[in-house]
């Protein structure tokens, strides 16, 4: 992390000191400091990987993730294959 980055996160570190991980995540969310798009991509990738690990084919897993996250199959497909670019 750069010196600039350290200065930017220092107030956050003070604010979350003594909180457990769940409290920190909820606080960051409430403050609007989390990137919703990144969280969505991470959750969708995780869901697809879990379903594939349970024995579903990749296409079926992506279809299920689209249903679970109320989004299009194309969006899920783009998220899954974006990682490989």
C-alpha positions as CSV (number, residue, x, y, z in Angstrom):
1,X,0.0,0.0,0.0
2,X,1.2,3.5,-0.8
3,X,1.7,6.2,1.7
4,X,-1.4,7.9,0.3
5,X,-3.4,4.8,0.7
6,X,-2.2,4.4,4.3
7,X,-3.4,8.0,5.0
8,X,-6.8,7.3,3.4
9,X,-7.5,4.1,5.4
10,X,-6.1,5.3,8.8
11,X,-9.4,6.9,9.8
12,X,-11.2,3.7,8.9
13,X,-8.9,1.6,10.9
14,X,-9.6,3.8,14.0
15,X,-13.3,3.5,13.4
16,X,-13.4,-0.3,13.2
17,X,-10.9,-1.0,16.0
18,X,-12.3,-3.5,18.4
19,X,-15.2,-4.7,16.1
20,X,-15.5,-8.2,14.9
21,X,-15.3,-9.0,11.2
22,X,-19.1,-9.1,10.7
23,X,-19.5,-5.7,12.4
24,X,-16.7,-4.2,10.2
25,X,-18.3,-5.5,7.0
26,X,-21.8,-4.1,8.1
27,X,-20.2,-0.8,9.0
28,X,-18.4,-0.5,5.7
29,X,-21.7,-1.3,3.9
30,X,-23.7,1.2,5.9
31,X,-21.1,3.9,5.2
32,X,-21.3,3.2,1.4
33,X,-17.6,2.2,1.3
34,X,-18.1,-1.1,-0.5
35,X,-18.1,-1.6,-4.2
36,X,-21.5,-3.2,-4.9
37,X,-20.5,-4.4,-8.4
38,X,-17.4,-6.2,-7.1
39,X,-19.4,-7.8,-4.3
40,X,-22.1,-8.9,-6.8
41,X,-19.4,-10.4,-9.1
42,X,-17.8,-12.2,-6.2
43,X,-21.1,-13.6,-4.9
44,X,-22.1,-14.8,-8.3
45,X,-18.7,-16.5,-9.0
46,X,-18.9,-18.1,-5.6
47,X,-22.4,-19.5,-6.2
48,X,-21.5,-20.9,-9.6
49,X,-18.3,-22.5,-8.2
50,X,-20.3,-24.0,-5.4
51,X,-22.9,-25.5,-7.7
52,X,-20.2,-26.8,-10.1
53,X,-18.5,-28.4,-7.0
54,X,-21.8,-30.1,-6.2
55,X,-21.8,-31.7,-9.6
56,X,-23.9,-29.4,-11.8
57,X,-22.6,-28.6,-15.2
58,X,-21.2,-25.0,-15.7
59,X,-24.1,-23.9,-17.9
60,X,-26.8,-25.2,-15.4
61,X,-24.8,-23.6,-12.5
62,X,-24.8,-20.3,-14.3
63,X,-28.6,-20.6,-15.1
64,X,-29.2,-21.3,-11.4
65,X,-27.1,-18.4,-10.3
66,X,-29.0,-16.1,-12.6
67,X,-32.2,-17.2,-11.0
68,X,-30.8,-16.8,-7.5
69,X,-29.5,-13.3,-8.1
70,X,-32.5,-12.2,-10.3
71,X,-30.4,-11.3,-13.2
72,X,-29.8,-12.5,-16.8
73,X,-27.9,-15.6,-17.7
74,X,-25.8,-13.2,-20.0
75,X,-24.8,-11.1,-17.0
76,X,-23.7,-14.3,-15.1
77,X,-21.8,-15.6,-18.1
78,X,-20.0,-12.3,-18.6
79,X,-19.0,-12.2,-14.9
80,X,-17.7,-15.8,-15.0
81,X,-15.7,-15.5,-18.2
82,X,-14.5,-11.9,-17.5
83,X,-12.2,-13.4,-14.9
84,X,-10.4,-15.4,-17.5
85,X,-9.6,-12.5,-19.8
